[in-house]
Structure formats: structure tokens, C-alpha cells
Amino acid sequence: MRWHEVTVHTTEEAIEMISNFIHELGAGGVAIEESGTLNKERDTSLGQWYEKPLNDIPEGRAEIKGYFSEGTDMESVMEQLQASVAQLTEFDIDTGNPTFELKEVDDEDWANNWKQYFKPLRITDRMTIKPTWEEYTPEPDELIIELDPGMAFGTGTHATTSLCLKTLEKVIRQGDDVIDVGTGSGVLAIAAAKLGAKHVLALDLDPVAVSSATENTRLNGLDNDITIKLSDLLGVLREGASAESNPSAAAALGVKLPVQVVVANILAEIILLFVKDVYDVLASGGTYVVSGVIKSKQDDVEKGLTEVGFTVTDRHEDQDWVVIIARKP
């Protein structure tokens, strides 16, 4: 079988949004390659081994490839994709004068080739992400997250996800109720449950993400600890309001509102759209873990948080990304 391969040459800042556009246009898979320059700082604190450290992609740039099956109207796909990417400038996302390529490729099992680069990854001293197809012997008390992310969702290797995981290990307390906004593969929700959360409500507006998170939850044996919904926070707030007089609505959420922790690994521009919703869904003293924020947007996000009443208590950086920890008084 042959496939249509679309390649977008863009910036690392635009990866998540453009990948989502390609996925929504019906791609069978999305592959991402970032700069492999030696100038990029790489975290080796836990002995990580980067199998493919170098490429000829300039620093700060990235290549995003989408694969579409035979019979797809590629003229329409390219037209819609280019229009969507052009609109990103309205959100102050630097796409770096992107260029687009289209060609046909042979099947060569591309859908599974990427798996050779996804190995068990030690995120912290006690937490490891393990691909479901890899053999791995854990150490005593090591928390293992079994993951099959599919082609379009997070593996935990991206700086924004690893920052979130490290932060969740520090902020989650035994018995907390947690909401994960934009769950994707479900990796953060699974980590939260394994770190001691009483229950986790994982939300996403992409039906494919909901399916992926549901499967990964099952693989980790956490069906009773994580509720996955096709929804946003506003929908949850509405359900929470009706739950006061409707026990079945309360049970459907899994968590009891207000919750103790909210985590969102989404682009800064999207995060700013629901800051007030997060504030409303958090209990007093609750923690908001905000990731997916590129450094150039950090001040905007912190301003948005403080304007609704949050106190920014800490922040951590990795490469060009930052995670912000905010507390509700």
C-alpha cells in the first residue's frame, strides 16, 4: 500500500498545534522530529541515552510528517492545513515561515518503525515510562507507567510532559482528587493515580485521545481510578453543579468538586482561555500545574493566573519550555 506523506517544516513552538491539525484532517499517523543539534541541552540526570542525537534540522526547527491513505483528497487536505497553520499567527505562535511538501511513499511498515526509538524512560528516581512492547525489570518500589501512545500522542519524552510528571510527583498527596485537562495518551492521569491520587478525571476534546487514554488506563489496571470524558472544564463545572441534586451525575465525574490538583499540558494560548474555570474547579489551597508553555509566553501565562487570583509559587524549565506551579489561596 502507498501513502501520501505531508511534511511541514516549522518551529518547535508550533509542533503541538500543527500536529493536531494534521491529525484532525484524517492522518493515519503523525511523526515529529526536532532539532538534533549539539547545542541543545539534554537532560542526562538519570542516565538517559539519546539513540538518535543528531540530524540536520536547524536549532529551534522541526519536521512534522503526516500520513494519509490512498484515495484521500490531498488537494483539500493541503489547502485546509496551510490555512490552519497561517491562522496560528493570530495566537502569537511563531511558525517560522513554514514550508510544505507532499509526496507518495511505500508502506514499509512506517506505522510501527517509530517504536524502535521509544524505549523505557526513567523520568524520576521512582517513575519510569515503559512502552507496552518492551521488556523491562523494575526495581523495588519503582512506579511503572505502561504506555502505547499511538502515533499522535505524548510518550513522556517531550520536555513539557516530563516537566509535568516530575512536578506531579512533588505536589500530589495521598487521597487527592485530580483533573487532567487535555489528557492525550493519558500519561499524566496514569501517573497521578500511581502517585496516590484518590481519583483522576481525564478530559479531552479529541475522541481519538479519549480512546487512547482509555486503552492506556486499561493497560495499567486503573479503570476504577481514572474517569475519562470527552469534555472541557466548563462542561465539568456544569455537571458538577447538577451533581449537587443528582447523585448519578456526581458518580459520572469520579472526582468530588472542588478538587485538590489540576494539571494541563496544553499550549499557552489555550491555557489562557480557561484560567477562570480552573480557579473555580480547585479547592482552596489547591495546586494548578501548568505546562506546554514556551518561555516567550511565560509572562503572559503568569499574568493570566494572577489576574484571576492564583499565586505563582514555583516554576521549572527544560530546554525552551517551562512548567508553572500556581496555588489557589
C-alpha positions, -999 to 999 in steps of 0.1 A, spaced: 0 0 0 12 35 -7 6 66 15 5 103 9 33 119 31 28 155 41 59 173 56 57 206 74 90 224 81 83 247 110 94 257 146 94 236 177 70 261 192 43 252 167 47 214 169 16 206 191 -9 227 172 2 217 137 3 180 147 -32 184 160 -43 200 127 -28 171 107 -45 145 130 -79 162 127 -76 162 89 -76 124 90 -40 113 91 -33 77 99 -2 88 119 19 118 128 57 117 132 77 145 147 115 151 145 130 181 164 165 196 160 193 172 169 219 200 173 247 195 198 239 230 211 206 218 226 208 210 263 197 174 271 187 160 304 211 132 314 205 134 352 191 99 352 215 85 326 192 89 296 206 77 264 196 96 233 197 70 205 194 94 176 211 126 189 220 143 156 202 154 125 205 183 101 174 202 113 184 237 125 181 245 162 146 256 171 131 240 140 112 208 135 97 185 108 62 172 112 51 143 89 15 132 84 5 101 66 -28 98 46 -42 67 30 -47 63 -8 -78 79 -20 -76 109 3 -83 142 -14 -49 157 -8 -56 189 -26 -83 197 0 -60 185 29 -32 207 19 -55 237 14 -70 233 49 -37 226 65 -20 257 51 -50 278 61 -49 265 97 -12 270 101 -15 305 88 -40 313 115 -16 304 142 0 339 139 -33 352 154 -23 334 186 12 348 185 26 313 177 58 316 156 56 291 128 89 303 113 78 308 76 67 271 73 71 252 41 50 222 30 59 191 10 37 163 -4 49 130 -19 39 94 -21 57 67 0 55 30 2 41 13 33 74 -1 47 56 -6 80 61 31 88 33 29 114 55 8 136 90 19 127 89 48 152 86 23 181 123 14 178 131 48 192 107 46 222 125 28 250 118 26 287 124 61 301 133 68 337 115 101 344 124 104 381 141 83 407 109 63 412 89 67 380 95 50 346 75 51 314 76 17 297 63 10 262 40 -19 262 61 -38 237 94 -35 256 107 -60 282 117 -42 315 125 -54 350 115 -27 376 134 -20 408 115 -24 441 90 4 446 95 17 411 63 31 395 59 18 360 36 35 335 27 12 307 21 32 276 11 27 240 7 63 228 -2 57 192 13 79 166 -1 113 177 1 115 214 27 121 241 52 94 252 66 114 281 98 122 263 88 157 253 101 184 278 65 196 286 54 161 296 85 152 316 83 185 334 47 177 343 55 143 356 83 155 378 61 182 392 32 159 399 55 136 419 61 166 442 26 180 445 2 151 446 -7 139 481 -23 106 490 -61 108 485 -62 139 463 -88 143 436 -71 153 403 -83 167 369 -61 163 338 -71 187 311 -61 177 276 -51 142 286 -39 129 252 -24 95 258 -34 96 294 2 95 307 -3 123 333 -36 109 346 -20 75 350 10 90 368 -13 109 391 -32 77 400 0 58 406 13 86 428 -16 82 452 -45 103 439 -79 90 451 -94 95 416 -84 113 384 -108 129 359 -91 130 325 -106 153 299 -100 158 261 -120 172 232 -105 148 207 -124 114 205 -92 97 194 -74 109 225 -102 97 247 -99 63 231 -61 63 235 -63 73 272 -90 47 279 -68 19 264 -37 31 284 -57 33 315 -68 -3 310 -32 -14 303 -22 0 337 -52 -17 355 -66 17 366 -101 16 352 -116 21 386 -92 50 394 -95 72 363 -126 85 346 -121 97 310 -145 121 294 -149 138 261 -153 173 276 -137 205 287 -136 221 321 -167 242 315 -187 210 309 -173 196 341 -184 226 361 -219 223 347 -220 186 356 -207 195 390 -234 220 395 -261 194 387 -243 168 408 -255 186 440 -290 173 433 -282 144 411 -261 116 426 -257 98 393 -241 130 378 -216 131 407 -207 95 402 -201 101 364 -173 126 372 -155 102 396 -140 131 415 -156 153 441 -156 190 432 -137 211 441 -105 191 435 -70 194 450 -49 193 418 -55 203 382 -28 197 355 -29 210 320 -2 203 294 -16 225 266 -3 254 246 -2 288 265 -27 304 242 -53 276 250 -44 276 287 -53 313 290 -88 306 277 -99 286 308 -78 300 337 -110 311 355 -126 276 350 -95 261 367 -98 285 396 -134 276 401 -129 239 400 -100 240 425 -104 238 463 -88 265 485 -51 256 488 -53 236 456 -25 234 431 -26 241 394 3 226 373 6 244 340 28 231 312 31 234 275 43 269 280 72 281 259 95 306 277 84 335 255 48 331 267 57 326 304 49 362 315 16 361 297 5 329 314 17 341 349 -2 374 344 -34 355 334 -30 333 365 -26 361 390 -54 382 375 -80 356 385 -65 351 420 -38 324 417 -4 328 434 25 315 413 47 295 438 73 279 416 84 272 381 109 248 364 125 249 329 136 224 304 150 235 270 127 263 259 97 251 279 85 260 314 61 244 339 44 268 363 30 258 397 2 280 410 -18 278 442 -54 289 449 -54 309 482 
